[in-house]
Amino acid sequence: MLINISLDFQARQMKKLQIVEQMISRHEASLTKAHQQLADDQEQYDAHTQKSNVFSRNIPDTTKWMFGQYLRRIQTNEK
């Protein structure tokens, strides 16, 4: 009788363990997918940043200075 109860308990524990292992594997797959998406997003961001930095480097410093003065004048007039 005691052996029967022990075997039943072990069977239930094994079933619970299988369920937990399935949950872990699903979460691992989800994390892997999220990690890949994050890496893809980072690549796109880096590519965009590189393009925008090239654009800003091609603008002459005087133009940047004039635009900055224009923005300051607008902000001063709004106050």
PDB file of N, CA, C and O in Angstrom:
ATOM      1  N   MET A   1       0.831  -1.195   0.000  1.00  0.00           N
ATOM      2  CA  MET A   1       0.000   0.000   0.000  1.00  0.00           C
ATOM      3  C   MET A   1       0.874   1.258   0.000  1.00  0.00           C
ATOM      4  O   MET A   1       0.641   2.179  -0.782  1.00  0.00           O
ATOM      5  N   LEU A   2       1.870   1.291   0.869  1.00  0.00           N
ATOM      6  CA  LEU A   2       2.756   2.450   0.953  1.00  0.00           C
ATOM      7  C   LEU A   2       3.562   2.619  -0.329  1.00  0.00           C
ATOM      8  O   LEU A   2       3.776   3.748  -0.771  1.00  0.00           O
ATOM      9  N   ILE A   3       4.006   1.540  -0.926  1.00  0.00           N
ATOM     10  CA  ILE A   3       4.754   1.586  -2.183  1.00  0.00           C
ATOM     11  C   ILE A   3       3.865   2.129  -3.288  1.00  0.00           C
ATOM     12  O   ILE A   3       4.328   2.898  -4.131  1.00  0.00           O
ATOM     13  N   ASN A   4       2.603   1.742  -3.298  1.00  0.00           N
ATOM     14  CA  ASN A   4       1.644   2.214  -4.297  1.00  0.00           C
ATOM     15  C   ASN A   4       1.461   3.728  -4.207  1.00  0.00           C
ATOM     16  O   ASN A   4       1.446   4.415  -5.228  1.00  0.00           O
ATOM     17  N   ILE A   5       1.324   4.240  -3.001  1.00  0.00           N
ATOM     18  CA  ILE A   5       1.149   5.682  -2.798  1.00  0.00           C
ATOM     19  C   ILE A   5       2.415   6.425  -3.231  1.00  0.00           C
ATOM     20  O   ILE A   5       2.336   7.485  -3.851  1.00  0.00           O
ATOM     21  N   SER A   6       3.554   5.876  -2.910  1.00  0.00           N
ATOM     22  CA  SER A   6       4.828   6.496  -3.259  1.00  0.00           C
ATOM     23  C   SER A   6       4.997   6.558  -4.774  1.00  0.00           C
ATOM     24  O   SER A   6       5.440   7.574  -5.310  1.00  0.00           O
ATOM     25  N   LEU A   7       4.644   5.474  -5.462  1.00  0.00           N
ATOM     26  CA  LEU A   7       4.743   5.455  -6.924  1.00  0.00           C
ATOM     27  C   LEU A   7       3.772   6.453  -7.552  1.00  0.00           C
ATOM     28  O   LEU A   7       4.111   7.115  -8.532  1.00  0.00           O
ATOM     29  N   ASP A   8       2.569   6.563  -6.992  1.00  0.00           N
ATOM     30  CA  ASP A   8       1.588   7.529  -7.489  1.00  0.00           C
ATOM     31  C   ASP A   8       2.106   8.949  -7.299  1.00  0.00           C
ATOM     32  O   ASP A   8       1.968   9.785  -8.192  1.00  0.00           O
ATOM     33  N   PHE A   9       2.702   9.227  -6.135  1.00  0.00           N
ATOM     34  CA  PHE A   9       3.266  10.540  -5.855  1.00  0.00           C
ATOM     35  C   PHE A   9       4.396  10.875  -6.833  1.00  0.00           C
ATOM     36  O   PHE A   9       4.476  11.991  -7.347  1.00  0.00           O
ATOM     37  N   GLN A  10       5.265   9.892  -7.080  1.00  0.00           N
ATOM     38  CA  GLN A  10       6.356  10.097  -8.028  1.00  0.00           C
ATOM     39  C   GLN A  10       5.829  10.361  -9.436  1.00  0.00           C
ATOM     40  O   GLN A  10       6.377  11.197 -10.155  1.00  0.00           O
ATOM     41  N   ALA A  11       4.790   9.668  -9.830  1.00  0.00           N
ATOM     42  CA  ALA A  11       4.210   9.873 -11.158  1.00  0.00           C
ATOM     43  C   ALA A  11       3.653  11.291 -11.291  1.00  0.00           C
ATOM     44  O   ALA A  11       3.829  11.938 -12.323  1.00  0.00           O
ATOM     45  N   ARG A  12       2.980  11.767 -10.241  1.00  0.00           N
ATOM     46  CA  ARG A  12       2.443  13.133 -10.276  1.00  0.00           C
ATOM     47  C   ARG A  12       3.576  14.169 -10.328  1.00  0.00           C
ATOM     48  O   ARG A  12       3.484  15.171 -11.038  1.00  0.00           O
ATOM     49  N   GLN A  13       4.638  13.911  -9.567  1.00  0.00           N
ATOM     50  CA  GLN A  13       5.778  14.826  -9.579  1.00  0.00           C
ATOM     51  C   GLN A  13       6.444  14.853 -10.957  1.00  0.00           C
ATOM     52  O   GLN A  13       6.840  15.916 -11.434  1.00  0.00           O
ATOM     53  N   MET A  14       6.566  13.699 -11.590  1.00  0.00           N
ATOM     54  CA  MET A  14       7.155  13.636 -12.929  1.00  0.00           C
ATOM     55  C   MET A  14       6.291  14.400 -13.935  1.00  0.00           C
ATOM     56  O   MET A  14       6.820  15.083 -14.812  1.00  0.00           O
ATOM     57  N   LYS A  15       4.982  14.289 -13.814  1.00  0.00           N
ATOM     58  CA  LYS A  15       4.071  15.005 -14.702  1.00  0.00           C
ATOM     59  C   LYS A  15       4.230  16.512 -14.506  1.00  0.00           C
ATOM     60  O   LYS A  15       4.270  17.266 -15.478  1.00  0.00           O
ATOM     61  N   LYS A  16       4.320  16.949 -13.247  1.00  0.00           N
ATOM     62  CA  LYS A  16       4.522  18.371 -12.968  1.00  0.00           C
ATOM     63  C   LYS A  16       5.855  18.841 -13.543  1.00  0.00           C
ATOM     64  O   LYS A  16       5.944  19.936 -14.097  1.00  0.00           O
ATOM     65  N   LEU A  17       6.880  18.022 -13.414  1.00  0.00           N
ATOM     66  CA  LEU A  17       8.198  18.360 -13.935  1.00  0.00           C
ATOM     67  C   LEU A  17       8.153  18.509 -15.458  1.00  0.00           C
ATOM     68  O   LEU A  17       8.762  19.424 -16.012  1.00  0.00           O
ATOM     69  N   GLN A  18       7.438  17.616 -16.128  1.00  0.00           N
ATOM     70  CA  GLN A  18       7.306  17.716 -17.584  1.00  0.00           C
ATOM     71  C   GLN A  18       6.608  19.014 -17.983  1.00  0.00           C
ATOM     72  O   GLN A  18       7.006  19.667 -18.948  1.00  0.00           O
ATOM     73  N   ILE A  19       5.580  19.383 -17.249  1.00  0.00           N
ATOM     74  CA  ILE A  19       4.853  20.620 -17.541  1.00  0.00           C
ATOM     75  C   ILE A  19       5.775  21.826 -17.368  1.00  0.00           C
ATOM     76  O   ILE A  19       5.779  22.734 -18.199  1.00  0.00           O
ATOM     77  N   VAL A  20       6.546  21.831 -16.297  1.00  0.00           N
ATOM     78  CA  VAL A  20       7.477  22.941 -16.052  1.00  0.00           C
ATOM     79  C   VAL A  20       8.533  23.001 -17.154  1.00  0.00           C
ATOM     80  O   VAL A  20       8.868  24.087 -17.628  1.00  0.00           O
ATOM     81  N   GLU A  21       9.058  21.848 -17.564  1.00  0.00           N
ATOM     82  CA  GLU A  21      10.047  21.822 -18.642  1.00  0.00           C
ATOM     83  C   GLU A  21       9.459  22.357 -19.943  1.00  0.00           C
ATOM     84  O   GLU A  21      10.148  23.060 -20.682  1.00  0.00           O
ATOM     85  N   GLN A  22       8.196  22.038 -20.239  1.00  0.00           N
ATOM     86  CA  GLN A  22       7.541  22.564 -21.435  1.00  0.00           C
ATOM     87  C   GLN A  22       7.400  24.083 -21.349  1.00  0.00           C
ATOM     88  O   GLN A  22       7.628  24.786 -22.333  1.00  0.00           O
ATOM     89  N   MET A  23       7.029  24.582 -20.181  1.00  0.00           N
ATOM     90  CA  MET A  23       6.894  26.026 -20.002  1.00  0.00           C
ATOM     91  C   MET A  23       8.242  26.721 -20.192  1.00  0.00           C
ATOM     92  O   MET A  23       8.321  27.774 -20.824  1.00  0.00           O
ATOM     93  N   ILE A  24       9.286  26.132 -19.650  1.00  0.00           N
ATOM     94  CA  ILE A  24      10.629  26.714 -19.780  1.00  0.00           C
ATOM     95  C   ILE A  24      11.044  26.752 -21.245  1.00  0.00           C
ATOM     96  O   ILE A  24      11.580  27.759 -21.708  1.00  0.00           O
ATOM     97  N   SER A  25      10.807  25.686 -21.968  1.00  0.00           N
ATOM     98  CA  SER A  25      11.216  25.663 -23.371  1.00  0.00           C
ATOM     99  C   SER A  25      10.437  26.694 -24.189  1.00  0.00           C
ATOM    100  O   SER A  25      10.989  27.307 -25.103  1.00  0.00           O
ATOM    101  N   ARG A  26       9.146  26.887 -23.861  1.00  0.00           N
ATOM    102  CA  ARG A  26       8.365  27.921 -24.555  1.00  0.00           C
ATOM    103  C   ARG A  26       8.917  29.312 -24.264  1.00  0.00           C
ATOM    104  O   ARG A  26       9.040  30.141 -25.166  1.00  0.00           O
ATOM    105  N   HIS A  27       9.245  29.559 -23.007  1.00  0.00           N
ATOM    106  CA  HIS A  27       9.792  30.859 -22.633  1.00  0.00           C
ATOM    107  C   HIS A  27      11.160  31.083 -23.267  1.00  0.00           C
ATOM    108  O   HIS A  27      11.474  32.202 -23.674  1.00  0.00           O
ATOM    109  N   GLU A  28      11.969  30.048 -23.355  1.00  0.00           N
ATOM    110  CA  GLU A  28      13.271  30.173 -24.008  1.00  0.00           C
ATOM    111  C   GLU A  28      13.098  30.538 -25.472  1.00  0.00           C
ATOM    112  O   GLU A  28      13.824  31.385 -25.993  1.00  0.00           O
ATOM    113  N   ALA A  29      12.142  29.905 -26.140  1.00  0.00           N
ATOM    114  CA  ALA A  29      11.876  30.226 -27.547  1.00  0.00           C
ATOM    115  C   ALA A  29      11.411  31.674 -27.681  1.00  0.00           C
ATOM    116  O   ALA A  29      11.825  32.385 -28.597  1.00  0.00           O
ATOM    117  N   SER A  30      10.556  32.098 -26.771  1.00  0.00           N
ATOM    118  CA  SER A  30      10.065  33.476 -26.790  1.00  0.00           C
ATOM    119  C   SER A  30      11.205  34.463 -26.561  1.00  0.00           C
ATOM    120  O   SER A  30      11.284  35.486 -27.241  1.00  0.00           O
ATOM    121  N   LEU A  31      12.084  34.166 -25.614  1.00  0.00           N
ATOM    122  CA  LEU A  31      13.220  35.038 -25.339  1.00  0.00           C
ATOM    123  C   LEU A  31      14.181  35.085 -26.521  1.00  0.00           C
ATOM    124  O   LEU A  31      14.727  36.142 -26.838  1.00  0.00           O
ATOM    125  N   THR A  32      14.387  33.949 -27.170  1.00  0.00           N
ATOM    126  CA  THR A  32      15.258  33.914 -28.338  1.00  0.00           C
ATOM    127  C   THR A  32      14.689  34.792 -29.445  1.00  0.00           C
ATOM    128  O   THR A  32      15.421  35.540 -30.094  1.00  0.00           O
ATOM    129  N   LYS A  33      13.386  34.696 -29.656  1.00  0.00           N
ATOM    130  CA  LYS A  33      12.730  35.514 -30.676  1.00  0.00           C
ATOM    131  C   LYS A  33      12.831  37.000 -30.317  1.00  0.00           C
ATOM    132  O   LYS A  33      13.114  37.825 -31.185  1.00  0.00           O
ATOM    133  N   ALA A  34      12.606  37.340 -29.068  1.00  0.00           N
ATOM    134  CA  ALA A  34      12.693  38.738 -28.637  1.00  0.00           C
ATOM    135  C   ALA A  34      14.121  39.257 -28.766  1.00  0.00           C
ATOM    136  O   ALA A  34      14.334  40.408 -29.146  1.00  0.00           O
ATOM    137  N   HIS A  35      15.090  38.415 -28.451  1.00  0.00           N
ATOM    138  CA  HIS A  35      16.488  38.815 -28.565  1.00  0.00           C
ATOM    139  C   HIS A  35      16.847  39.091 -30.022  1.00  0.00           C
ATOM    140  O   HIS A  35      17.558  40.052 -30.316  1.00  0.00           O
ATOM    141  N   GLN A  36      16.358  38.255 -30.932  1.00  0.00           N
ATOM    142  CA  GLN A  36      16.622  38.447 -32.359  1.00  0.00           C
ATOM    143  C   GLN A  36      15.972  39.737 -32.850  1.00  0.00           C
ATOM    144  O   GLN A  36      16.571  40.481 -33.627  1.00  0.00           O
ATOM    145  N   GLN A  37      14.747  40.001 -32.397  1.00  0.00           N
ATOM    146  CA  GLN A  37      14.052  41.231 -32.790  1.00  0.00           C
ATOM    147  C   GLN A  37      14.814  42.453 -32.284  1.00  0.00           C
ATOM    148  O   GLN A  37      14.935  43.451 -32.996  1.00  0.00           O
ATOM    149  N   LEU A  38      15.324  42.377 -31.063  1.00  0.00           N
ATOM    150  CA  LEU A  38      16.100  43.475 -30.501  1.00  0.00           C
ATOM    151  C   LEU A  38      17.373  43.710 -31.314  1.00  0.00           C
ATOM    152  O   LEU A  38      17.741  44.854 -31.581  1.00  0.00           O
ATOM    153  N   ALA A  39      18.036  42.632 -31.704  1.00  0.00           N
ATOM    154  CA  ALA A  39      19.251  42.764 -32.513  1.00  0.00           C
ATOM    155  C   ALA A  39      18.927  43.398 -33.870  1.00  0.00           C
ATOM    156  O   ALA A  39      19.674  44.250 -34.353  1.00  0.00           O
ATOM    157  N   ASP A  40      17.817  42.983 -34.481  1.00  0.00           N
ATOM    158  CA  ASP A  40      17.404  43.569 -35.759  1.00  0.00           C
ATOM    159  C   ASP A  40      17.097  45.053 -35.610  1.00  0.00           C
ATOM    160  O   ASP A  40      17.501  45.865 -36.443  1.00  0.00           O
ATOM    161  N   ASP A  41      16.380  45.404 -34.546  1.00  0.00           N
ATOM    162  CA  ASP A  41      16.062  46.811 -34.298  1.00  0.00           C
ATOM    163  C   ASP A  41      17.330  47.633 -34.080  1.00  0.00           C
ATOM    164  O   ASP A  41      17.430  48.764 -34.556  1.00  0.00           O
ATOM    165  N   GLN A  42      18.290  47.067 -33.363  1.00  0.00           N
ATOM    166  CA  GLN A  42      19.545  47.778 -33.112  1.00  0.00           C
ATOM    167  C   GLN A  42      20.293  48.012 -34.420  1.00  0.00           C
ATOM    168  O   GLN A  42      20.864  49.084 -34.620  1.00  0.00           O
ATOM    169  N   GLU A  43      20.296  47.020 -35.314  1.00  0.00           N
ATOM    170  CA  GLU A  43      20.943  47.180 -36.616  1.00  0.00           C
ATOM    171  C   GLU A  43      20.283  48.296 -37.423  1.00  0.00           C
ATOM    172  O   GLU A  43      20.967  49.114 -38.038  1.00  0.00           O
ATOM    173  N   GLN A  44      18.952  48.323 -37.417  1.00  0.00           N
ATOM    174  CA  GLN A  44      18.237  49.367 -38.146  1.00  0.00           C
ATOM    175  C   GLN A  44      18.531  50.736 -37.548  1.00  0.00           C
ATOM    176  O   GLN A  44      18.735  51.704 -38.281  1.00  0.00           O
ATOM    177  N   TYR A  45      18.554  50.821 -36.227  1.00  0.00           N
ATOM    178  CA  TYR A  45      18.848  52.085 -35.559  1.00  0.00           C
ATOM    179  C   TYR A  45      20.269  52.555 -35.892  1.00  0.00           C
ATOM    180  O   TYR A  45      20.490  53.729 -36.186  1.00  0.00           O
ATOM    181  N   ASP A  46      21.227  51.623 -35.841  1.00  0.00           N
ATOM    182  CA  ASP A  46      22.609  51.980 -36.151  1.00  0.00           C
ATOM    183  C   ASP A  46      22.742  52.466 -37.595  1.00  0.00           C
ATOM    184  O   ASP A  46      23.447  53.438 -37.868  1.00  0.00           O
ATOM    185  N   ALA A  47      22.060  51.783 -38.517  1.00  0.00           N
ATOM    186  CA  ALA A  47      22.112  52.194 -39.927  1.00  0.00           C
ATOM    187  C   ALA A  47      21.513  53.586 -40.097  1.00  0.00           C
ATOM    188  O   ALA A  47      22.061  54.417 -40.821  1.00  0.00           O
ATOM    189  N   HIS A  48      20.388  53.840 -39.432  1.00  0.00           N
ATOM    190  CA  HIS A  48      19.748  55.151 -39.523  1.00  0.00           C
ATOM    191  C   HIS A  48      20.638  56.237 -38.912  1.00  0.00           C
ATOM    192  O   HIS A  48      20.776  57.324 -39.474  1.00  0.00           O
ATOM    193  N   THR A  49      21.235  55.935 -37.765  1.00  0.00           N
ATOM    194  CA  THR A  49      22.103  56.900 -37.097  1.00  0.00           C
ATOM    195  C   THR A  49      23.309  57.228 -37.963  1.00  0.00           C
ATOM    196  O   THR A  49      23.725  58.382 -38.061  1.00  0.00           O
ATOM    197  N   GLN A  50      23.857  56.207 -38.584  1.00  0.00           N
ATOM    198  CA  GLN A  50      25.025  56.422 -39.437  1.00  0.00           C
ATOM    199  C   GLN A  50      24.661  57.320 -40.616  1.00  0.00           C
ATOM    200  O   GLN A  50      25.424  58.217 -40.974  1.00  0.00           O
ATOM    201  N   LYS A  51      23.493  57.081 -41.220  1.00  0.00           N
ATOM    202  CA  LYS A  51      23.051  57.920 -42.338  1.00  0.00           C
ATOM    203  C   LYS A  51      22.826  59.355 -41.886  1.00  0.00           C
ATOM    204  O   LYS A  51      23.235  60.291 -42.574  1.00  0.00           O
ATOM    205  N   SER A  52      22.179  59.542 -40.734  1.00  0.00           N
ATOM    206  CA  SER A  52      21.900  60.900 -40.275  1.00  0.00           C
ATOM    207  C   SER A  52      23.187  61.625 -39.881  1.00  0.00           C
ATOM    208  O   SER A  52      23.293  62.837 -40.068  1.00  0.00           O
ATOM    209  N   ASN A  53      24.161  60.898 -39.341  1.00  0.00           N
ATOM    210  CA  ASN A  53      25.436  61.534 -39.000  1.00  0.00           C
ATOM    211  C   ASN A  53      26.176  61.983 -40.248  1.00  0.00           C
ATOM    212  O   ASN A  53      26.808  63.039 -40.248  1.00  0.00           O
ATOM    213  N   VAL A  54      26.103  61.190 -41.313  1.00  0.00           N
ATOM    214  CA  VAL A  54      26.730  61.572 -42.577  1.00  0.00           C
ATOM    215  C   VAL A  54      26.070  62.839 -43.100  1.00  0.00           C
ATOM    216  O   VAL A  54      26.751  63.738 -43.594  1.00  0.00           O
ATOM    217  N   PHE A  55      24.751  62.914 -42.994  1.00  0.00           N
ATOM    218  CA  PHE A  55      24.032  64.099 -43.459  1.00  0.00           C
ATOM    219  C   PHE A  55      24.452  65.340 -42.682  1.00  0.00           C
ATOM    220  O   PHE A  55      24.704  66.391 -43.271  1.00  0.00           O
ATOM    221  N   SER A  56      24.528  65.219 -41.361  1.00  0.00           N
ATOM    222  CA  SER A  56      24.866  66.394 -40.559  1.00  0.00           C
ATOM    223  C   SER A  56      26.319  66.813 -40.768  1.00  0.00           C
ATOM    224  O   SER A  56      26.641  67.992 -40.618  1.00  0.00           O
ATOM    225  N   ARG A  57      27.186  65.892 -41.104  1.00  0.00           N
ATOM    226  CA  ARG A  57      28.580  66.257 -41.354  1.00  0.00           C
ATOM    227  C   ARG A  57      28.733  67.013 -42.670  1.00  0.00           C
ATOM    228  O   ARG A  57      29.671  67.792 -42.837  1.00  0.00           O
ATOM    229  N   ASN A  58      27.807  66.783 -43.609  1.00  0.00           N
ATOM    230  CA  ASN A  58      27.904  67.435 -44.904  1.00  0.00           C
ATOM    231  C   ASN A  58      27.378  68.864 -44.883  1.00  0.00           C
ATOM    232  O   ASN A  58      27.593  69.605 -45.843  1.00  0.00           O
ATOM    233  N   ILE A  59      26.696  69.271 -43.816  1.00  0.00           N
ATOM    234  CA  ILE A  59      26.185  70.630 -43.722  1.00  0.00           C
ATOM    235  C   ILE A  59      27.315  71.533 -43.242  1.00  0.00           C
ATOM    236  O   ILE A  59      27.965  71.227 -42.241  1.00  0.00           O
ATOM    237  N   PRO A  60      27.557  72.631 -43.933  1.00  0.00           N
ATOM    238  CA  PRO A  60      28.641  73.539 -43.496  1.00  0.00           C
ATOM    239  C   PRO A  60      28.367  74.103 -42.104  1.00  0.00           C
ATOM    240  O   PRO A  60      27.216  74.269 -41.702  1.00  0.00           O
ATOM    241  N   ASP A  61      29.433  74.391 -41.386  1.00  0.00           N
ATOM    242  CA  ASP A  61      29.301  74.906 -40.023  1.00  0.00           C
ATOM    243  C   ASP A  61      28.553  76.233 -39.984  1.00  0.00           C
ATOM    244  O   ASP A  61      27.806  76.494 -39.041  1.00  0.00           O
ATOM    245  N   THR A  62      28.745  77.071 -40.997  1.00  0.00           N
ATOM    246  CA  THR A  62      28.051  78.363 -40.996  1.00  0.00           C
ATOM    247  C   THR A  62      26.547  78.177 -41.084  1.00  0.00           C
ATOM    248  O   THR A  62      25.785  78.919 -40.465  1.00  0.00           O
ATOM    249  N   THR A  63      26.123  77.183 -41.856  1.00  0.00           N
ATOM    250  CA  THR A  63      24.687  76.919 -41.976  1.00  0.00           C
ATOM    251  C   THR A  63      24.134  76.443 -40.648  1.00  0.00           C
ATOM    252  O   THR A  63      23.047  76.852 -40.240  1.00  0.00           O
ATOM    253  N   LYS A  64      24.878  75.580 -39.973  1.00  0.00           N
ATOM    254  CA  LYS A  64      24.440  75.112 -38.656  1.00  0.00           C
ATOM    255  C   LYS A  64      24.342  76.277 -37.680  1.00  0.00           C
ATOM    256  O   LYS A  64      23.388  76.374 -36.908  1.00  0.00           O
ATOM    257  N   TRP A  65      25.349  77.171 -37.723  1.00  0.00           N
ATOM    258  CA  TRP A  65      25.361  78.322 -36.823  1.00  0.00           C
ATOM    259  C   TRP A  65      24.162  79.229 -37.103  1.00  0.00           C
ATOM    260  O   TRP A  65      23.500  79.694 -36.175  1.00  0.00           O
ATOM    261  N   MET A  66      23.883  79.479 -38.396  1.00  0.00           N
ATOM    262  CA  MET A  66      22.763  80.338 -38.767  1.00  0.00           C
ATOM    263  C   MET A  66      21.437  79.716 -38.328  1.00  0.00           C
ATOM    264  O   MET A  66      20.554  80.418 -37.836  1.00  0.00           O
ATOM    265  N   PHE A  67      21.300  78.423 -38.503  1.00  0.00           N
ATOM    266  CA  PHE A  67      20.073  77.745 -38.097  1.00  0.00           C
ATOM    267  C   PHE A  67      19.905  77.803 -36.572  1.00  0.00           C
ATOM    268  O   PHE A  67      18.798  77.988 -36.066  1.00  0.00           O
ATOM    269  N   GLY A  68      21.015  77.644 -35.855  1.00  0.00           N
ATOM    270  CA  GLY A  68      20.982  77.739 -34.397  1.00  0.00           C
ATOM    271  C   GLY A  68      20.554  79.126 -33.949  1.00  0.00           C
ATOM    272  O   GLY A  68      19.770  79.269 -33.010  1.00  0.00           O
ATOM    273  N   GLN A  69      21.075  80.157 -34.630  1.00  0.00           N
ATOM    274  CA  GLN A  69      20.689  81.533 -34.304  1.00  0.00           C
ATOM    275  C   GLN A  69      19.199  81.742 -34.556  1.00  0.00           C
ATOM    276  O   GLN A  69      18.507  82.385 -33.766  1.00  0.00           O
ATOM    277  N   TYR A  70      18.716  81.190 -35.668  1.00  0.00           N
ATOM    278  CA  TYR A  70      17.299  81.301 -36.015  1.00  0.00           C
ATOM    279  C   TYR A  70      16.431  80.647 -34.932  1.00  0.00           C
ATOM    280  O   TYR A  70      15.427  81.222 -34.511  1.00  0.00           O
ATOM    281  N   LEU A  71      16.814  79.456 -34.487  1.00  0.00           N
ATOM    282  CA  LEU A  71      16.050  78.767 -33.447  1.00  0.00           C
ATOM    283  C   LEU A  71      16.074  79.542 -32.134  1.00  0.00           C
ATOM    284  O   LEU A  71      15.052  79.635 -31.455  1.00  0.00           O
ATOM    285  N   ARG A  72      17.221  80.096 -31.770  1.00  0.00           N
ATOM    286  CA  ARG A  72      17.301  80.894 -30.538  1.00  0.00           C
ATOM    287  C   ARG A  72      16.388  82.115 -30.617  1.00  0.00           C
ATOM    288  O   ARG A  72      15.734  82.473 -29.638  1.00  0.00           O
ATOM    289  N   ARG A  73      16.349  82.751 -31.786  1.00  0.00           N
ATOM    290  CA  ARG A  73      15.516  83.932 -31.969  1.00  0.00           C
ATOM    291  C   ARG A  73      14.035  83.558 -31.815  1.00  0.00           C
ATOM    292  O   ARG A  73      13.260  84.290 -31.201  1.00  0.00           O
ATOM    293  N   ILE A  74      13.662  82.420 -32.376  1.00  0.00           N
ATOM    294  CA  ILE A  74      12.269  81.970 -32.255  1.00  0.00           C
ATOM    295  C   ILE A  74      11.934  81.697 -30.792  1.00  0.00           C
ATOM    296  O   ILE A  74      10.884  82.118 -30.306  1.00  0.00           O
ATOM    297  N   GLN A  75      12.823  80.993 -30.087  1.00  0.00           N
ATOM    298  CA  GLN A  75      12.566  80.673 -28.676  1.00  0.00           C
ATOM    299  C   GLN A  75      12.500  81.935 -27.830  1.00  0.00           C
ATOM    300  O   GLN A  75      11.693  82.014 -26.904  1.00  0.00           O
ATOM    301  N   THR A  76      13.336  82.923 -28.131  1.00  0.00           N
ATOM    302  CA  THR A  76      13.330  84.179 -27.378  1.00  0.00           C
ATOM    303  C   THR A  76      12.020  84.928 -27.616  1.00  0.00           C
ATOM    304  O   THR A  76      11.465  85.514 -26.687  1.00  0.00           O
ATOM    305  N   ASN A  77      11.528  84.914 -28.848  1.00  0.00           N
ATOM    306  CA  ASN A  77      10.277  85.607 -29.173  1.00  0.00           C
ATOM    307  C   ASN A  77       9.072  84.934 -28.533  1.00  0.00           C
ATOM    308  O   ASN A  77       8.076  85.598 -28.244  1.00  0.00           O
ATOM    309  N   GLU A  78       9.148  83.626 -28.308  1.00  0.00           N
ATOM    310  CA  GLU A  78       8.014  82.909 -27.711  1.00  0.00           C
ATOM    311  C   GLU A  78       7.886  83.195 -26.225  1.00  0.00           C
ATOM    312  O   GLU A  78       6.794  83.065 -25.671  1.00  0.00           O
ATOM    313  N   LYS A  79       8.982  83.585 -25.558  1.00  0.00           N
ATOM    314  CA  LYS A  79       8.955  83.798 -24.094  1.00  0.00           C
ATOM    315  C   LYS A  79       8.299  85.068 -23.709  1.00  0.00           C
ATOM    316  O   LYS A  79       8.204  85.378 -22.521  1.00  0.00           O
TER     317      LYS A  79
END
